[in-house]
Amino acid sequence: MTSAPIPVHVPLVTEPMGILASLQAARRNVLAIIPRIATMQPMVSGRTGKRWHMVMDPGAIRHMLLDRLDDYPKSLVTKNLLRPAIGESLFIAEGAHWRWQRRAAAPVFSHRNVMNLAPIMTAAAERSCARIAAAGPRAIDMAEDMVRTTFDVIADVTFSGDGTFDADEVHKGIDAYISEAGKVSLFDILGFPDWVPRPGRMVSGNAVRQMKSVADAAVEARRARGPDGVPDLLDLLLEGEDPETRRRMNTAELRDNLLTFIVAGHETTALTLGWALYLCAFDQQVQDRARAEAQALLQGRAATGEDMAKLPYIRMIIDEALRLYPPAAMVSRTAMADDTLCGREVKKGDTVIIPIYALHRNHLLWDDPDAFRPERFSDRKAIDRYAYLPFGDGPRICIGASFAIQEAVIVLATLLSRFRFTPVPGRRPDPVMILTLRPEGGVWLEAEPVG
């Protein structure tokens, strides 16, 4: 075991909690309800209002996400929470309705299309560098800057140069909705019974209505105008059709999927970059090695899509940040049929949770799991596919995973090649999950330009 310092982590519970204690813990941080034993065992079961199981065994997770996908749909809680904002889009839909949308949208995220969008990511990385340089020697909240950087990217690749799209209006709507929806999710993640009061059950609809009307107007305007130059996500979705049925998305379906990509596509990548920068500041040796790799290749320019394969250590840092701080750190499913997982009985109606945060720190699967060691990803084939799930897996693996990784590598390589990041004393981020695993308090770093 290493004696090196450990980066910030969530203190997991060591004593069983009753329903009220669970509620109090979850109100602040949903990961606080994970028992520490979940990092030592393949499966943990209990009852908090209703029967639940946490599954950390890769074979059992494969069974749920691949072999018996239809028997473990996303929990009703998850769907009810997000449906007002993103409708029956890819993230929520099940069965045939999900399958045709997935077939229609898959070509949008082909390697060629993702590479075509790389210049937008490069330009956003340059703007981030300019903001950091302009801030001078003052400490900067890099978590906040990464949100701005990745929203710049998603707004540009979704509605490139489209004057009908008010990015700020959509951003405000998303933030307002997530902050309200998060208050609800805390009480539902373990399937607490309905008699437990849910403050904020009625999510304010104004922000969502405004967000949808802005997006609808942009979709209709583009449909009338047609593509111009390199096709963006909206062009590609408008062209997309299900190869089996030839069905295309109508305006509402297009809008719901675009909003899904905007919500999922900017915040998760921003979080990954914020945590990666925190970790690089935490371990200067890792940062030095990454900088040497980036500077040798880039020679002062910003990273591009073509640089991806030549930045293996930067990619390892991204992978390790996603292991330690997965944006979707806990997912919840409802068992639709009786089953057996890890030799244990699962009843129809049980809540089955994959606590990805605990899976990624499970001592049965990872050596020294709380330590920051990017080199553990030097041989990806040595890692069990279902032990590492930053983007989920099976047929419902995140459709934008390659887009997110490309963006994260381009931005991180560019920033590390130009600045040395050091922590601000007394300003450590606190990993807190509401809907996503955010660095509460921000990632405050000092950035010193390097030659």
N, C-alpha and C positions, 0 to 999 in steps of 0.2 A: 504493500500500500504506500502511496506517495505521502510525503509530509508537506507537500507544497500547499499554499493557500487554496481554498476552494472559492469559486465565484458565487455570487448571491444565489440563494435557492429558497424554496418554500419549506418552512418547518412543518413536516407531516405529523399527524397526530399519533400518539402511542397508546392512548386509552380509548375504549369504545365511547361514542358520543350518542346521547339521546336525541330525539327530534328537535328539541329547542336549542340544545347546544350546537347541533348541526346547522340549524337555521342561522344562529348568531355567527358561526364561523363562515358560512357560505355568503352571508350578507356582505362580508368584507372581501372574501377571496374564495371562489368556489373550489380551488385546489386544496384549501385548508381542510376539506372533509376527506381527503385521501388518507387512509391509514398507512403509517410507515411500513407495515408488514407487506403492503402492496409492492414495495421495492425488493422484497425478499422471496415472494411466493408467486406461483403461476396464476392463482385465482383466489379472490377473497369474496365471501358472500355475507350478507347481513340483511337487516330489516330496519328501515327508517320510514315508518308510515306504510311502505310497501316493500316487498322483497326485491333485493338488488344483488347484482354480481359485478365485480370488477375483474376483467380478464387481461392478464399480462403474458399469456402463453402464446408464442407465435403460431403454433399449430391450430389452437382454438380460434385465434383471430382470423387466420386464413379460412377456416371453416365458416365463420360468420360473414366475412367480407367477400368471399369468392364462392365457396361450395353451396352455401345456403343463403345467398344474398337476399332473396325475397322473403325469407323467414325472419330477417332482422332489419326491418325498415327503420329509417330515422324515427326517433320518438315523436309522438304527437306534439309534445311540448316544443321541440325544436321547430317543427313545421308551423305551429300556431304562432310562434314568436316571430318568425321571419316572413310568413306569407304576406302580411300587410305591405311589406316593402318590396319583396321580389317575386310575389305571385307564385304560379306553378312553374317556376324556371327550373333549370337543370339541377340546382342545389336541393330543391324540395321534391320535385316530381318523382313518382315511383312507376314501376312497371312499364307498360307500353308507351305511356306519355313521356316518360323519361328517355326510353330507348330511342324514339324517333328524334327527339331534340338532340340527344348525344350524337347520333349519326349525322345530323345536319350540321352540328357545330364543330365536329372533330377536325375537318380540314382547315378551319380557321386557325388552329394552333399547330399546323404542320411545321416541320423544321424550317422550310423555306419561308413561310409567312412570318414566323417568329424572327428569323434572321433579317427579313426586310424591315422589321420595326426597330432593329437595334440602333440605328442612328438617332432615334428619338431618345433612347436611354442614354446614349453618349452625350447628347446635348443637355439632358437634365443633370448628368453628373458634372458637366462643365459649369452649369449655373449654381449647383451646390458648392463647388469649389470657390466660385466668385463670392458667394454669400459668406463663406467661412473666412476667406481672405479679408473681406470688407469689415468683418466683425473685429479684426485686429487681435490683440492678445486676450480679449475677454473670453470667459467661459461661454460655451454654446451648448444649448440643449440639442444634441444630435438626434435624439428620438423625434423631436418636433421637425427638425430640418429634413429628416428622412421621410416623414409623412408628406411634407411639401414636395419633395423630390419625386416620390413615387406617384403622388396625385398628378403632378405635371405630366408624368409619363402616361398614366392611364387616360387622362383627359385628352392628350394628344393622339394616342393610338386608337382611341374610341371615336372621337369626333375631330379628326385632324383639320385644323384651320377652319372650323365651321363656326361662322359668326352667330348661328342660331343657338349655340350651346353655351349656357352660362355655367361654367365649371364651378365657380364659387357657390352658386345657388345649390347645385347638386351636392357639393361637399358639405355645406351647412345642413342640408336635409339628412344626409347620411349620418353625420355626427349627432344630430338631435335624435334621430331614430335609435341609433345604437345605444346612446346614453339612457334612453327611456326603456328600450327593450332589455338592456342588461339588468335593470332593476327587477324585471319579471323573472328572467332566466335563473337567477340565483335560487329561487324557491322551488323551481321545477326540475332541476337537473337530476335529482334522485327520485323524481316521481312522488314528491310529498303530496299527501291527500288534499282534495279540494277544499276541505274545511279550514286548512291553514290560510290565513288572510294573505293576499298578495298586494302589497302597496304598489301603486302605479300600474294596476292591471289594464286600465284603459290607456293605451299608448296614444299620445297626441297625434292626430292625423294630419294636421296642417302641413308639417314639414314633408311628410310622405306625399301628400297630394301635389304639393308644389314641385317636388323632385320629379314625380311621374309626368306632370304636365310639361315640364322643361324637356324631358327625354322624349316624350311623344312628339313634340313639335320638331325636335331635331331629327327624329326618325323619318317623319313625313317629308321634311324639307330635303333630306338626303335622297329619299325614294324618288322625289321629283327631279332632283338635280343630277343624280348619278355620280359615279366615282370620278375623282380628279387626281391623277398622279398615282403614287404607290397606294394600293388599297389599304384602308384602315380596318379596324375590327367591325365597324358598322357596315362598310362596303362588303366585307367578307360574309357577314351574317345575312345581309340582304340577298347575296348570291347563293347562300348555302341552301341545300335541299337534302332531304332524306333519300339516299340512293335507292332504297327499297320502295318507297311510296311516292317519291317525287314531291312530297309535301314541303312547303316553305313556311317560315314563321310569319304570322300576321303581326301588326304593329304592337299589340299588347305583349305578345310572346317575345318579339325582338327587344322591346323596352325592358321587360323583366329580366331577360338574360343579360342585356347590357348593364343594367343596374347591379346584377349579381357580379359581373366581371369587375365593375368599378369598385364595389364594396370589398369583394374578396381580393381583387387584384392590386389594390394599392395598400391597404392596411397591413395585410400579412407580409408583404415584401418590406414595407417600412419597418415593421417590428423585427424582422430577420436582420435587417441592416443595423437598426439601433442596438440590438443585442450583440451583433458581431463587432461593432465598434466598441461597445463596453468591454467585451472580452479581449479585444486587441489592446485596449488601454490597460486592462487588468494584467495582461502578460506581455511585457515589452519584448521578450525574446521572440514570441510568436509574431508580434507586429514587425520586428526588424526583419525576420525571415520573409514575411509576406511583402514588405516594402522592397526588399532586394529583388524578389521575383518580378514584382510589378515594374520597378524602375528599369531593370535590365531589358524588359520587353518593350515598354512604352516609350522610353527615352523622352519624357516630357509631355507626350500627347495623352489624350484621354483614351480609355479602353474602348474597343469596338466588339461587335459580335464575332468577328474573325479571331479575336484574341482568346476566346473562351477556352479552347483546348490547350492553350499555352500557359494557362494560369492555374495549374493543378492545386497548388497550396492555398491560393485564395478560395478555390472551390471547397477545399477541405474545411476551411474556417467557416464558410457558409453552412456546410453540412453539420459541423459540430455545434454551431449556434442554433440550428434547427433541432438538434438532438436535445440540447440543454433547455431551450426555451421554445418549444413548438407553438406556433401561433394558435392553432386549434388544439389545446392541450388536453381536452377531454371530449369524447363523443359519446352520445347516448343512443341506444337502440331499444326497441321493444320486441321481445320474443313473441312471434305470432304462432308458434307451435311448441309443444314439449320437445326438449332436446337434452343432450348430454354434452357438457363441456368439461374437459379435464377430469373426467370420471364423475362429475357432479351433476345432479339433476337440475335442469332449468325448466320452469313451468311456463306455459303460455301466459302472457301478460306480465312476466317479470321484466324489470328494467335491467338491461345488460350494458355495462359501461366499459369502454376502452379508455382508461386513463393514460393517455399517450405520455403525459409528463412522467408517470410512474413506470410505464413500459420502457421509456428511454433512459431511466435511471435504475433499472432492475439489475440486482447483483447477479442473478442467474444468467444474464444475457450480456453484460458489459463489465469490463475490467475497470475498477476504480471509477464508477459511473458518475460521481459528482464532479470529477476533475475535468478541466478544459484541456483536451488533447486532440487537436485537429488531425494529427497523424494516424489516429485510429481509422480514418477514412481513406488511408493510402491504398488499401485493398478492399474495394467495395464488395467483391465477391465473397469475402470472408464474413460479411455481416448478413445474418438471416433477414430476408426481405420483409418478414412480418414482425421483426424486432425494431424496425425503424420506419415510422409512419408519419413523417411531417406533412405529407400530402394525401394520407389515406392510402388505399390500395384496392385491388380488385377492379371490377368494371367501373366503379364510381371513383377511381383515383382522380385527383384534381386535374381538370382538363388543361389548366394553365400552368402546370408545374414547370415545364421547360421555359416558359415566358418568365416566370418569377426567378428561377435560378439564373437565367441569362442576365436579367436586370440587376440582380444582387451582385453578381460577379463584376459586371461592368462598373457599377457605382463604387463598390468597395475597393477594387483595384485602382481606380482613378484617385479616390480620396487618399488611400495609403501611400500612393506614389508621390503625393504632394505635401502631405502633412504628417507630423508626429502627434498622436493623440495621447494625452495623459489625463488621469482621473483628477477630479476636483475633490480635495479632502473634505470628508463629511457629507458628500453628495452621492450616496450609492442608490442605484435604482432598486425598487422593490418589485419582485415578480408577482403580479396580481392578475388573476383571470376573472373577467366578467363574461364577455363573449369571446374575447381573445386574450392571450397572455401578454399583458402590457408592462413596460417598465414604469411603475408608478413613481412619480417624482422626477421623471425624465432621465436622460443619459447626459449628464453635464460633464463635458470634457473641454480641456484646453487644447487648441490646435496650433502647432508651431510649423510654419512652412519649412520644407526641407528641399535641398538642392537635388 
